[in-house]
C-alpha cells in the first residue's frame, strides 16, 4: 500500500466514479502502489480508466487488481498459471460469487507511452480488452494500481460500466450511455438464470478410470487409481480411449499443457473427461494449444474443469471440431466448465460457417461460464442451415467476450438456448444466425457493446425461430434485432427470415429496444414490452433498405403481425417508427398500446432514415421525413391500422427502473386500473401458418432433448401465470 492510500469510499449517483491519484515509481516499491476504495452498487463489468502523465524516456507499465469485498484480500485466489516466459505479479482479480479467477497478465497490465502528458488510458496489453473488473454483488471494492516499470503520475482514477465512454477533458463522456450514466440498478433477489457455482454435474459412470495428479502423480505408473495417478498429459494425449473410459484430473491441480484425448464413446457408455477429489476445479492451461481439444469424436463428456490458455496464441478453452468428409460427430456433453481468458473462444463445438464440415449432432452445454475470451463465449455451429443439429445450451453465463457473440447457435437446425445470462459481450449477447427451428427462452442479455451489437438477435436466414420470456436492457445496440437480409443467399439458402416469433419479452433502455430490418417475413411479434429511454430512440423500429422493395423480394418486413405490445417513449424517446415501404407489405398492427411520457409523437410513419445507396457506403440520413402522429385516432383514420389500439399510460409498476435479473421484474406488472388489462386479443398460431412453417423444419431427434418442434399458443405470462383467452388477454407480458 502506498504512503498516501485513501481510506475514503468513492461513491456517486452517476458515472464515472472518480478518485484522485498520485505519483508512482516502478523502481521504488514503497511508493509504487496506490489504493482506492469504491462502492460498486450494481453487479456487472466495470471499466478502469486512468488519467496519467509519463515521465522519462521510457514508457511506464502499470498493473491493477481488486480485492474481494468480503475479505479485502486477494490471497487464496487461484491463479492462471503463467505463460512461458512471463514474469511479474498476478493478474487482475475477477470476482464471481464464491468463485474467483485471475485474468492473464496481459489483461491486467496497462502500458503508458513515453512522454504521455495528462491523457486517459484504459486498454490493456491484450488488444481489444480494456482494463475491466467483474463483480457479482454490490459492495465496497479495494482497487490497487501499481507501477511495475517507469515513472508515472496517475492524476485520476475512474470507473464506469459504459464500454464506449470517451474522454472529455478531465472526465468521461456518458451522453450515449443507454443506462443514462447511472451507477445504481436494482438487483433482483431471485436470480435463477445462468451459471451456478454450486451445481452438481452428472455422476461419472465409467468402466475404466484413469487419474492424473500434477503434484504427486508419476507418468511411469499405471494411472488406474489415485495412488497410481499419472503426472502429466503424456499418457493421455493421442491415446485412443474406449467406450466407458474416464480421464479424471485431480481437483486443485494445474497443468501447463493442452489436453487432447482421442476415441469415441457410445450413448450408453460415453468417454468422460472430468475431475476427482475435493477442492476447486482442476485448471488446464493450454498455453499455446487449445486447453481441451476433441476432433471428430462422438459421445464425449467434459465436466468440472477450468480451461484457459495464453491469449496471444488465439486458442480455445474447449474446441470440438468436425472434420470435412467424415461422419457427423454425436452426443458431445459439456457440464459445469469454466473457460476464460483464451485468445479465441471459450467453448467451440462444430465447424465455422464457410467450412465444408457440417457440425455436430446432439450437443448439450449446461451450467458453463465463459468470460474474457478474445472471441466468442459459447458457439455451437455448422456451415449452413443443415449444419449443427439438436443443440442445447442451458443455464450458462457469458460475459466480457470480444468476438461475435456471448452465446449463439450458428448455422444449424433444431436448437434450444434457455435460462442463460450474457452481458458485456461484442457484438451480440445471445443470438442465432442462418438457423432453423431454434428456441431462445428465459434468458437475460444486457450491456452489449457497440452500435452493431444487440441483446438478442434472430439474424440472416433464420426460419421457425422463437424468442420468448427474454429480458434485454441497457445494450448499446438493439435489444432485440429481428433481421432478414434482402436478396442475398448463403450456400443456396435464401436469407430471408421467415415464420419467426417474438413474444412475452421485455426490452428496456437499449440503443433501440426492438429493431426489425430487411426481409423479416410472416413473423409474429406479440405481448412484448419495449421502453425507449433516450432522445431519438424508438421503442420499436421497423426499417429496411430500398433495393427491389416489392412484397416478395425486397428489403422490408412483410406479412408480420404486431399485436398486444406495449411501446413506451420517455426522456425524448418515441414509442414507434415504421420506415418507408415497411408501412405496407401486408404488415398488421393492432391491439398495441402506445405511450409517450413526454407528450410527443407516439408513432412515426413512413420516411427513410437511410438513403437509396445505404448499402453502397452512402450513409446520408434524412432522405425524407416521416409523418409524426401524436393522436392514435388520427393515425387510425390515415392508415387503417390499430383498429383496437390504445393510447394511454399503461400504469406499469415501475418501467425503466433498470433492474438486473430476469425475475421477478415486478416493475412491468400492470397497476390497478391499467388500460392494458384485458385490452388485447388472442394471437392464434393457426393451422395454415404452422403448415407453411413446417416446410422449413424436420424432426431429427430434437424432441428427445427437449427442443420444441413447433410453437404452441402461449399458455403462461412472464411470471408463469396461466393465460386464459376465454377470460380475455391483456396487452403486455401480464396474463391477468
Residue pairs with C-beta under 8 A, 6 or more apart in sequence:
1 33
1 35
1 144
2 22
2 24
2 31
2 32
2 33
2 34
2 35
3 30
3 31
4 22
4 34
5 34
5 35
5 36
6 19
6 20
6 35
6 36
6 37
7 37
8 37
9 37
9 38
9 39
9 140
10 17
10 18
10 19
10 36
10 37
10 38
10 39
11 17
11 38
11 39
11 41
11 183
12 18
12 183
13 182
13 183
13 184
14 174
14 181
14 182
14 183
15 159
15 160
15 161
15 162
15 165
15 172
15 174
15 177
15 181
15 182
15 183
16 49
16 158
16 159
16 160
16 165
16 171
16 172
16 174
17 38
17 39
17 40
17 158
17 159
17 160
17 183
18 156
18 157
18 158
18 171
19 36
19 38
19 156
19 157
19 158
20 155
20 156
20 157
21 34
21 50
21 51
21 52
21 153
21 154
21 155
21 156
21 157
22 34
22 153
22 154
23 31
23 151
23 152
23 153
23 154
24 31
24 32
24 33
24 34
24 60
24 62
24 145
24 146
24 147
24 151
24 152
24 153
24 154
25 31
25 32
25 147
25 151
26 32
26 60
26 61
26 147
26 148
26 149
26 150
26 151
26 152
32 146
32 147
32 148
33 144
33 145
33 146
33 147
34 144
34 145
34 146
34 154
34 157
35 142
35 143
35 144
36 142
36 143
36 145
36 157
37 140
37 141
37 142
37 143
38 140
38 141
38 143
38 159
39 138
39 139
39 140
40 46
40 135
40 138
40 139
40 140
40 141
40 159
41 138
41 183
41 184
42 138
42 161
42 183
42 184
42 185
42 187
42 660
43 135
43 136
43 137
43 138
43 187
43 660
44 134
44 135
44 161
44 423
44 424
44 446
44 447
44 660
45 132
45 133
45 134
45 161
45 399
45 400
45 423
45 424
45 447
46 132
46 133
46 134
46 135
46 159
46 160
46 161
47 122
47 130
47 131
47 132
47 159
47 160
47 161
47 162
47 163
47 165
48 64
48 122
48 130
48 131
48 132
48 133
48 143
48 157
48 158
48 159
49 120
49 121
49 122
49 131
49 157
49 158
49 159
49 160
49 165
49 167
49 172
50 62
50 110
50 120
50 121
50 122
50 131
50 145
50 154
50 156
50 157
50 158
51 118
51 119
51 120
51 121
51 154
51 155
51 156
51 158
51 170
52 60
52 62
52 112
52 116
52 118
52 119
52 120
52 121
52 152
52 153
52 154
52 155
53 116
53 117
53 118
53 119
53 152
53 153
53 155
54 60
54 112
54 113
54 114
54 115
54 116
54 117
54 150
54 151
54 152
55 150
55 151
55 152
55 153
56 114
56 150
56 151
57 114
57 115
58 114
58 149
58 150
59 111
59 112
59 113
59 114
59 116
59 149
59 150
60 111
60 112
60 147
60 149
60 150
60 151
60 152
61 109
61 110
61 111
61 112
61 147
61 148
61 149
61 150
62 109
62 110
62 111
62 112
62 145
62 146
62 147
62 148
62 152
62 154
63 88
63 89
63 91
63 92
63 105
63 108
63 109
63 110
63 145
63 146
63 148
64 92
64 108
64 110
64 131
64 143
64 144
64 145
64 146
65 74
65 89
65 90
65 91
65 92
65 93
65 108
65 143
65 144
66 74
66 92
66 93
66 95
66 133
66 141
66 142
66 143
66 144
67 73
67 74
67 93
67 141
67 142
67 144
68 74
68 77
68 93
68 95
68 100
69 95
69 135
69 137
69 139
69 140
69 141
70 139
72 142
74 90
74 93
77 93
77 100
77 101
77 102
78 100
78 101
78 102
78 280
78 283
78 306
79 90
79 91
79 102
80 91
80 101
80 102
80 103
80 104
80 283
80 285
80 308
80 341
81 254
81 255
81 256
81 283
81 285
82 105
83 104
83 105
83 285
83 287
83 310
83 312
84 256
84 287
84 288
84 310
86 105
88 105
88 109
88 148
89 146
89 148
90 102
90 105
90 108
91 102
91 103
91 104
91 105
91 107
91 108
92 102
92 103
92 107
92 108
92 131
92 132
92 133
93 100
93 102
93 133
94 100
94 101
94 102
94 103
94 133
94 134
94 340
94 371
94 372
95 133
95 134
95 135
95 136
95 141
96 134
96 136
96 197
96 369
97 136
97 137
97 197
98 197
98 198
99 197
99 280
99 338
101 306
101 338
101 340
101 341
102 108
103 340
103 341
103 372
104 126
104 308
104 310
104 311
104 341
105 125
106 124
106 125
106 126
106 311
106 312
107 124
107 125
107 126
107 129
107 131
107 311
107 341
107 372
108 124
108 131
109 124
109 125
109 148
110 121
110 122
110 123
110 124
110 125
110 131
111 121
111 125
112 121
112 150
112 152
118 155
119 167
120 167
120 172
122 130
122 131
123 129
123 130
123 131
124 130
124 131
126 311
126 312
126 374
128 374
128 402
129 372
129 374
129 402
130 163
132 372
132 400
132 424
133 141
133 143
133 159
134 371
134 399
134 400
134 424
135 141
137 187
138 187
143 157
143 159
145 154
145 157
156 170
158 171
158 172
160 172
160 174
161 179
161 183
161 447
162 172
162 174
162 177
162 179
162 181
163 424
163 447
163 449
163 450
163 476
164 176
164 177
164 449
164 450
164 476
165 172
165 173
165 174
165 177
166 172
166 173
167 173
174 180
174 181
176 476
178 474
178 475
178 476
178 509
178 510
178 511
178 533
178 534
179 185
179 447
179 474
179 509
179 658
180 509
180 533
180 534
180 571
182 658
185 474
185 657
185 658
185 659
185 660
186 657
186 658
186 659
186 660
187 659
187 660
187 661
188 659
188 660
188 661
188 662
188 663
188 664
188 665
189 661
190 661
190 663
190 664
191 661
191 662
191 663
192 419
192 663
193 395
193 419
193 420
193 421
193 442
193 443
193 444
193 661
193 662
193 663
194 395
194 396
194 397
194 419
194 420
194 421
194 444
195 367
195 368
195 369
195 395
195 396
195 397
195 421
196 367
196 395
199 336
199 367
199 395
200 336
201 274
201 303
201 304
201 335
201 336
201 367
202 301
202 303
202 335
204 246
204 248
204 272
204 274
206 244
206 245
206 246
206 272
207 244
207 245
207 269
208 224
208 242
208 244
208 245
208 246
209 224
209 225
209 245
209 246
209 248
210 223
210 224
210 230
210 235
210 236
210 245
210 246
210 247
210 248
211 217
211 223
211 224
211 225
211 226
211 228
211 229
211 230
211 248
211 250
211 276
212 223
212 229
212 230
212 231
212 232
212 233
212 236
212 247
212 248
212 249
212 250
212 253
212 255
213 226
213 229
213 230
213 231
213 250
213 253
214 231
214 232
214 250
214 253
214 254
214 255
215 250
215 253
216 229
216 231
217 229
217 230
217 231
217 232
217 250
218 229
218 230
218 231
219 230
219 231
219 232
219 234
219 235
221 228
221 229
221 230
222 228
223 229
223 230
223 235
226 250
226 276
226 277
229 250
230 236
232 255
232 257
233 255
233 257
233 258
233 259
233 260
236 247
236 259
236 260
236 261
237 257
237 258
237 259
237 260
237 261
238 260
238 262
239 261
239 262
239 263
240 262
240 263
241 247
241 261
241 262
241 263
241 271
242 263
242 265
242 271
243 264
243 265
243 266
243 268
243 269
243 270
243 271
243 299
244 265
244 269
244 270
244 271
245 263
245 265
245 271
245 272
246 271
246 272
246 273
246 274
247 259
247 261
247 271
247 272
247 273
247 274
248 272
248 274
248 275
248 276
249 255
249 273
249 274
249 275
249 276
249 282
249 284
249 305
250 275
250 276
250 277
250 282
251 275
251 276
251 277
251 278
251 279
251 280
251 281
251 282
251 304
252 277
252 278
252 279
252 280
252 282
253 282
253 283
254 282
254 283
254 284
254 285
255 282
255 283
255 284
255 285
256 285
256 287
257 284
257 285
257 286
257 287
257 289
258 284
258 286
258 287
258 289
258 290
258 291
258 292
258 293
258 309
258 315
259 273
259 284
259 286
259 291
259 292
259 293
260 289
260 290
260 292
260 293
260 294
260 295
261 271
261 273
261 294
262 295
262 297
263 271
263 297
264 271
264 297
264 298
264 299
264 300
264 329
265 271
265 298
265 299
265 300
265 301
265 331
266 298
266 299
267 299
267 331
269 299
270 299
270 300
270 301
270 331
270 333
271 297
271 299
271 300
271 301
272 300
272 301
272 302
272 303
273 292
273 300
273 301
273 302
273 303
273 305
274 301
274 302
274 303
274 304
274 305
275 281
275 282
275 303
275 304
275 305
280 306
281 304
281 305
281 306
281 338
282 304
282 305
282 306
283 306
283 307
283 308
284 291
284 292
284 305
284 306
284 307
284 308
285 291
285 308
285 309
285 310
286 292
286 293
286 307
286 308
286 309
286 310
286 315
286 317
287 309
287 310
287 313
288 309
288 310
288 313
288 315
289 309
289 313
289 315
290 309
290 315
290 316
290 317
290 318
290 319
291 307
291 308
291 309
291 315
291 316
291 317
291 318
291 339
291 342
292 302
292 305
292 307
292 317
292 318
292 319
293 316
293 319
293 320
293 321
294 300
294 302
294 318
294 319
294 320
294 321
294 332
295 320
295 321
295 323
296 321
296 322
296 323
296 326
296 327
296 329
297 320
297 329
297 332
298 329
298 330
298 331
298 332
299 330
299 331
299 332
300 320
300 331
300 332
300 333
301 333
301 334
301 335
302 318
302 333
302 334
302 335
302 337
303 333
303 334
303 335
303 336
303 337
304 335
304 336
304 337
305 337
305 338
306 337
306 338
306 339
306 340
307 317
307 318
307 337
307 338
307 339
307 340
307 342
307 346
308 317
308 339
308 340
308 341
308 342
309 315
309 316
309 317
309 341
309 342
309 343
310 343
311 341
311 342
311 343
311 374
312 343
313 343
314 343
314 344
314 374
314 375
315 342
315 343
315 344
316 339
316 342
316 344
316 345
316 346
316 347
316 348
317 337
317 339
317 340
317 342
317 345
317 346
317 347
317 370
317 373
318 334
318 337
318 339
318 346
318 347
318 348
318 349
319 344
319 345
319 348
320 329
320 332
320 348
320 349
320 350
320 360
321 348
321 350
321 351
321 357
322 328
322 329
322 350
322 351
322 357
322 358
322 359
322 360
322 382
323 357
324 355
324 356
324 357
325 356
325 357
326 357
328 358
328 359
328 360
328 361
328 389
329 360
329 361
330 360
330 361
330 362
331 361
331 362
332 349
332 360
332 362
332 363
332 364
333 363
333 364
333 366
334 347
334 349
334 363
334 364
334 365
334 366
334 368
335 364
335 366
335 367
335 368
336 366
336 367
336 368
337 347
337 368
337 369
338 368
338 369
338 370
339 346
339 347
339 368
339 369
339 370
339 373
340 346
340 369
340 370
340 371
340 372
340 373
341 371
341 372
341 373
342 373
342 374
342 375
343 373
343 374
343 375
344 373
344 374
344 375
344 403
345 370
345 373
345 375
345 376
345 377
345 378
345 379
345 403
346 368
346 370
346 371
346 373
346 376
346 377
346 378
346 398
346 401
347 365
347 368
347 370
347 377
347 378
347 379
348 376
348 379
348 381
349 359
349 360
349 363
349 365
349 379
349 380
349 381
349 388
349 391
350 359
350 360
350 363
350 379
350 380
350 381
350 382
350 387
350 388
350 410
350 412
351 357
351 358
351 359
351 381
351 382
351 383
351 387
351 388
352 381
352 383
352 410
353 381
353 382
353 383
353 384
353 387
353 410
353 411
353 433
353 434
353 490
354 383
355 383
356 383
357 382
357 383
358 382
358 383
358 384
358 386
358 387
358 388
359 380
359 381
359 382
359 383
359 387
359 388
359 389
359 411
359 412
360 380
360 382
360 388
360 389
360 391
361 388
361 389
361 390
361 700
361 701
362 389
362 390
362 391
362 701
362 705
363 380
363 388
363 390
363 391
363 392
364 391
364 392
364 394
364 705
365 378
365 380
365 391
365 392
365 393
365 394
365 396
366 392
366 393
366 394
366 395
366 396
367 394
367 395
367 396
368 378
368 396
368 397
369 396
369 397
369 398
370 377
370 378
370 396
370 397
370 398
370 401
370 406
371 377
371 397
371 398
371 399
371 400
371 401
372 399
372 400
372 401
373 400
373 401
373 402
373 403
374 401
374 402
374 403
375 401
375 402
375 403
375 404
376 401
376 403
376 404
376 405
376 406
376 408
377 398
377 399
377 401
377 403
377 405
377 406
377 407
377 422
377 425
378 393
378 396
378 398
378 405
378 406
378 407
378 408
379 405
379 408
379 410
380 388
380 391
380 393
380 408
380 409
380 410
380 412
380 415
381 387
381 388
381 408
381 409
381 410
381 411
381 412
382 388
382 389
382 410
382 411
382 412
383 411
383 491
384 411
384 434
384 490
384 491
384 492
384 493
385 411
385 412
385 413
385 434
385 435
385 436
385 461
385 463
385 493
386 413
387 410
387 411
387 412
387 413
388 409
388 410
388 411
388 412
388 413
388 415
389 412
389 413
389 414
389 700
389 701
389 702
390 414
390 415
390 700
390 701
390 702
390 705
390 707
391 409
391 412
391 414
391 415
391 416
392 415
392 416
392 418
392 705
392 706
392 707
393 407
393 409
393 415
393 416
393 417
393 418
393 420
394 416
394 417
394 418
394 419
394 420
395 418
395 419
395 420
396 407
396 420
396 421
397 420
397 421
397 422
398 405
398 406
398 407
398 420
398 421
398 422
398 425
398 429
399 406
399 421
399 422
399 423
399 424
399 425
400 424
400 425
401 425
401 426
402 425
402 426
403 426
404 426
404 427
404 428
405 425
405 427
405 428
405 429
405 430
405 431
406 422
406 423
406 425
406 428
406 429
406 430
406 445
406 448
407 417
407 420
407 422
407 429
407 430
408 417
408 428
408 430
408 431
408 432
408 433
409 415
409 417
409 432
409 433
409 435
409 438
410 432
410 433
410 434
410 435
411 433
411 434
411 435
412 435
412 436
412 438
413 435
413 436
413 437
413 697
413 698
413 700
414 436
414 437
414 438
414 697
414 699
414 700
414 702
414 707
414 709
415 432
415 435
415 437
415 438
415 439
415 707
416 438
416 439
416 440
416 441
416 705
416 706
416 707
416 708
417 430
417 432
417 438
417 439
417 440
417 441
417 443
418 439
418 440
418 441
418 442
418 443
419 442
419 443
420 430
420 443
420 444
421 443
421 444
421 445
422 429
422 430
422 443
422 444
422 445
422 448
423 429
423 444
423 445
423 446
423 447
423 448
424 447
424 448
424 449
425 448
425 449
425 453
426 448
426 449
426 450
426 453
427 448
427 449
427 450
427 452
427 453
427 454
427 477
428 448
428 453
428 454
428 455
428 456
428 457
428 459
428 477
428 481
429 445
429 446
429 448
429 453
429 454
429 455
429 456
429 472
429 475
430 440
430 443
430 445
430 455
430 456
430 457
430 470
431 440
431 454
431 456
431 457
431 458
431 459
431 481
432 438
432 440
432 457
432 458
432 459
432 462
432 465
433 457
433 459
433 460
433 461
433 462
434 459
434 460
434 461
434 462
434 490
434 493
434 495
435 461
435 462
435 463
435 465
436 462
436 463
436 464
436 465
436 696
436 697
437 463
437 464
437 465
437 696
437 697
437 702
437 707
437 708
437 709
438 462
438 465
438 466
439 465
439 466
439 467
439 468
439 707
439 708
440 456
440 465
440 466
440 467
440 468
440 470
441 466
441 467
441 468
441 469
441 470
442 469
442 470
442 662
443 456
443 470
443 471
443 662
444 470
444 471
444 472
444 661
444 662
445 454
445 455
445 456
445 470
445 471
445 472
445 475
446 455
446 471
446 472
446 473
446 474
446 475
446 660
447 474
447 475
447 476
448 454
448 455
448 475
448 476
448 477
449 476
449 477
450 476
450 477
451 476
451 477
451 511
452 477
453 475
453 476
453 477
453 478
453 511
454 472
454 475
454 477
454 478
454 479
454 480
454 481
454 510
454 515
455 470
455 472
455 473
455 475
455 478
455 479
455 480
455 507
455 510
456 467
456 470
456 472
456 479
456 480
456 481
456 505
457 478
457 480
457 481
457 482
457 483
458 465
458 467
458 481
458 482
458 483
458 497
458 500
458 502
458 520
459 481
459 483
459 497
460 483
460 484
460 485
460 488
460 490
460 495
460 497
461 484
461 485
461 489
461 490
461 493
461 494
461 495
461 496
461 497
462 497
462 500
463 497
463 498
463 499
463 500
463 693
463 696
463 697
464 498
464 499
464 500
464 693
464 696
464 697
465 497
465 500
465 501
466 500
466 501
466 502
466 503
466 708
466 711
467 480
467 500
467 501
467 502
467 503
467 505
468 501
468 502
468 503
468 504
468 505
468 714
469 504
469 505
469 662
469 718
470 480
470 505
470 506
470 662
471 505
471 506
471 508
471 662
471 665
472 479
472 480
472 505
472 506
472 507
472 508
472 510
472 513
473 479
473 506
473 507
473 508
473 509
473 510
473 658
473 659
473 660
474 508
474 509
474 510
474 658
475 510
475 511
476 510
476 511
477 510
477 511
477 512
478 510
478 511
478 512
478 513
478 514
478 515
479 507
479 508
479 510
479 511
479 512
479 513
479 514
479 515
479 530
480 502
480 505
480 507
480 513
480 514
480 515
481 515
481 517
482 497
482 500
482 502
482 514
482 515
482 516
482 517
482 520
482 523
482 525
482 557
483 497
483 516
483 517
483 518
483 520
484 495
484 496
484 497
484 517
484 518
484 519
484 520
484 521
484 555
484 557
485 495
485 496
485 497
485 518
485 519
486 495
486 496
486 518
486 519
486 544
486 545
486 547
486 548
486 554
486 555
487 495
487 547
487 548
487 553
487 555
488 495
489 495
495 519
496 519
496 520
496 521
497 519
497 520
497 521
497 523
498 521
498 522
498 523
498 693
498 696
499 521
499 522
499 523
499 689
499 692
499 693
499 696
500 520
500 523
500 524
501 523
501 524
501 525
501 711
502 514
502 523
502 524
502 525
502 526
502 528
503 524
503 525
503 526
503 527
503 528
503 683
503 714
504 527
504 528
504 714
504 716
504 717
504 718
504 733
505 528
505 529
505 733
506 528
506 529
506 530
506 665
506 668
506 718
506 733
507 513
507 514
507 528
507 529
507 530
507 531
507 539
508 529
508 530
508 531
508 533
508 655
508 656
508 658
509 531
509 532
509 533
509 534
509 656
509 658
510 537
511 537
512 532
512 537
512 538
512 541
513 530
513 531
513 532
513 537
513 538
513 539
513 540
514 525
514 528
514 530
514 539
514 540
514 541
515 540
515 541
515 542
515 543
516 523
516 525
516 540
516 541
516 542
516 543
516 557
516 560
516 582
517 542
517 543
517 544
517 557
518 544
518 545
518 555
518 556
518 557
519 544
519 554
519 555
519 556
519 557
519 558
520 557
520 558
520 560
521 557
521 558
521 559
521 560
522 558
522 559
522 560
522 689
522 692
522 693
523 557
523 559
523 560
523 561
524 560
524 561
524 563
524 683
524 685
525 560
525 561
525 562
525 563
525 565
526 561
526 562
526 563
526 564
526 565
526 683
527 563
527 564
527 565
527 680
527 683
527 714
527 717
527 729
527 731
527 732
527 733
528 565
528 566
528 732
528 733
529 565
529 566
529 568
529 652
529 655
529 668
529 732
529 733
530 539
530 540
530 565
530 566
530 567
530 568
531 539
531 568
531 570
531 573
531 655
531 656
532 538
532 539
532 568
532 569
532 570
532 573
532 574
532 575
533 570
533 571
533 573
533 656
534 571
534 572
534 573
535 571
535 572
535 573
536 572
536 573
536 574
537 569
537 572
537 573
537 574
538 569
538 573
538 574
538 575
538 576
538 577
538 604
539 567
539 568
539 569
539 573
539 574
539 575
539 576
540 562
540 565
540 567
540 575
540 576
540 577
541 576
541 577
541 578
541 579
542 557
542 577
542 578
542 579
542 582
542 587
543 577
543 579
543 580
543 582
543 609
543 610
544 554
544 555
544 556
544 557
544 579
544 580
544 581
544 582
545 555
545 610
545 614
545 615
546 554
546 555
546 580
546 581
546 608
546 612
546 614
547 554
547 555
547 615
548 554
548 555
549 555
549 556
549 580
549 581
551 558
551 559
551 584
551 585
551 586
552 558
554 581
554 585
556 580
556 581
556 582
556 585
557 582
557 585
557 587
558 585
558 586
558 587
559 585
559 586
559 587
560 586
560 587
560 588
561 587
561 588
561 683
562 587
562 588
562 589
562 590
562 592
563 588
563 589
563 590
563 591
563 592
563 680
563 681
563 683
564 591
564 592
564 680
564 681
564 683
564 729
564 730
564 731
564 732
565 592
565 593
565 731
565 732
566 592
566 593
566 595
566 650
566 652
566 676
566 731
566 732
567 575
567 576
567 592
567 593
567 594
567 595
567 602
568 575
568 595
568 596
568 597
568 650
568 655
568 656
569 575
569 595
569 596
569 597
569 598
569 600
569 602
570 596
570 597
570 598
570 656
571 597
571 598
572 598
572 600
573 596
574 596
574 600
574 601
574 602
574 604
575 594
575 595
575 596
575 602
575 603
576 592
576 594
576 602
576 603
576 604
577 603
577 604
577 605
577 607
577 626
578 587
578 603
578 604
578 605
578 606
579 606
579 607
579 608
579 609
579 626
580 606
580 607
580 608
583 605
583 606
583 639
588 641
589 641
589 642
589 645
590 641
590 642
590 643
590 644
590 645
590 681
591 644
591 645
591 646
591 679
591 680
591 681
591 731
592 642
592 645
592 646
592 731
593 645
593 646
593 647
593 648
593 650
593 675
593 676
593 679
593 731
593 732
594 602
594 603
594 632
594 645
594 646
594 647
595 602
595 647
595 648
595 649
595 650
596 602
596 630
597 649
599 630
600 628
600 630
601 628
601 629
601 630
602 629
602 630
602 631
602 632
602 635
602 647
603 628
603 629
603 632
603 635
604 626
604 627
604 628
604 629
605 626
605 627
605 628
605 629
605 635
605 638
605 639
606 624
606 626
606 627
607 623
607 624
607 625
607 626
607 627
608 623
608 624
609 621
609 622
609 623
610 619
610 620
610 621
610 623
611 618
611 619
611 620
611 621
611 623
612 618
612 623
613 620
627 638
629 635
629 638
631 647
632 642
632 645
632 646
632 647
633 647
635 641
635 642
636 642
636 643
636 645
644 679
644 681
646 675
646 676
646 679
646 731
648 675
649 675
650 670
650 674
650 675
650 676
650 731
650 732
651 670
651 671
651 672
651 673
651 674
651 675
651 676
652 667
652 668
652 669
652 670
652 671
652 674
652 732
653 666
653 667
653 668
653 669
653 670
653 671
654 666
654 667
654 668
655 667
655 668
656 667
657 667
659 665
659 667
663 719
664 719
665 718
668 718
668 732
668 733
668 734
669 734
670 676
670 677
670 730
670 732
670 734
676 730
676 731
676 732
676 734
677 730
677 734
677 736
678 727
678 728
678 729
678 730
679 730
679 731
680 728
680 729
680 730
680 731
680 732
681 729
682 713
682 725
682 729
683 713
683 714
684 713
685 711
685 712
685 713
690 710
693 710
694 710
697 709
697 710
699 709
702 709
703 709
713 725
714 723
715 722
715 723
716 722
716 723
716 735
717 723
717 730
717 733
717 734
717 735
717 736
718 733
718 734
719 734
721 734
721 735
721 736
722 735
723 729
723 735
724 735
727 736
729 735
730 736
